[in-house]
Amino acid sequence: MNNYHTHTFRCSHAFGSEEDMVKKAIAEGYETLGFSEHVPLPFLRWHLIRALPFAIRGFWSTLSWTKAFLFNGPGMRMPYKEKKEHLSTLQTLKKQYENEINIKIGFECEYLKEYLDYYRSMLESKEVDYLILGHHYRKFTVSKRYYARPNISIKEIEMYVKEAKIALKTGLFSYFAHPDLYMNGYLKWDEEVERLTEELCLAAKENHVPLELNGGGIRRQTVLINDRECYPYPNIFFWEVASRVGNDVIIGMDAHHPSHLNKEDYQKLEAFAAKLNLNLITTLD
């Protein structure tokens, strides 16, 4: 088993240290554990100031914006000042456990145009081994722009697909995390969402970017979509399209707690992939 999608307490909405995650992965029999904390962003407060007009449109959005601004990151991502300590800790663990597990270092990133050079610099300097695309927000990282929020519109999904297609062309991302995230808030399957899903899957295939079957989704309750009980994500309607298109697919546990690295959930995702005849790959090497 290999997993490249792991978070820690540093993002303020996960639990467990870097070493807690490593120990659990070893106990469960993982060969590779990749850390992909939500990317810490330099000049985050300036980014948030630009987002303020969107944040003040609701109470919870304003509250989350205020928390992020005051603490320079929480609860979506680690403060930028912790980046050096996080990377140093992972390098230490990489050496300490080198005979037991292969540790990879990465970040999960939104498509944010103003940060693309920053992402590229981390790869070119070998500061990280890889980056994954986890596109949660439209342009500004505030909850009113969250692509998994309830009752998302088809126009918002169109924007998600448009931005994701640009991101896929950059060559910066090793794979696309929870590409079906929008199905968490769009609880129906119609011609429009199928068309957009196919467009997204084709773009990923054309740019040789695997799509992720996400473990975070199967830890949620199932829902009824078109009289069919299924997970919001990994969403069976989305993945039937991916199977038809012929996308490469990789499992990502999206672990926010050591217990999320359990073998049972990994095997559920393997079975999901086998049922739909998905082209499952197991490594980014």
Stockholm file with secondary structure:
# STOCKHOLM 1.0

chainA/1-285         MNNYHTHTFRCSHAFGSEEDMVKKAIAEGYETLGFSEHVPLPFLRWHLIRALPFAIRGFWSTLSWTKAFLFNGPGMRMPYKEKKEHLSTLQTLKKQYENEINIKIGFECEYLKEYLDYYRSMLESKEVDYLILGHHYRKFTVSKRYYARPNISIKEIEMYVKEAKIALKTGLFSYFAHPDLYMNGYLKWDEEVERLTEELCLAAKENHVPLELNGGGIRRQTVLINDRECYPYPNIFFWEVASRVGNDVIIGMDAHHPSHLNKEDYQKLEAFAAKLNLNLITTLD
#=GR chainA/1-285 SS CEECCBCCGGGSSCCSCHHHHHHHHHHHTCSEEEEEEECCCTTHHHHHHHHHHHHTTSHHHHHHHHHHHHHTSTTTSCCGGGHHHHHHHHHHHHHHTTTTCEEEEEEEECCCGGGHHHHHHHHHTTSCSEEEECCCBSSSCSGGGBTTSTTCCHHHHHHHHHHHHHHHHTSCCSEESSTTGGGGTCCCCCHHHHHHHHHHHHHHHHTTCCEEEEHHHHTSCCEEETTEEECSSSCHHHHHHHHHHTCEEEEECCBSSGGGGCHHHHHHHHHHHHHTTCEEECCCC
#=GC SS_cons         CEECCBCCGGGSSCCSCHHHHHHHHHHHTCSEEEEEEECCCTTHHHHHHHHHHHHTTSHHHHHHHHHHHHHTSTTTSCCGGGHHHHHHHHHHHHHHTTTTCEEEEEEEECCCGGGHHHHHHHHHTTSCSEEEECCCBSSSCSGGGBTTSTTCCHHHHHHHHHHHHHHHHTSCCSEESSTTGGGGTCCCCCHHHHHHHHHHHHHHHHTTCCEEEEHHHHTSCCEEETTEEECSSSCHHHHHHHHHHTCEEEEECCBSSGGGGCHHHHHHHHHHHHHTTCEEECCCC
//
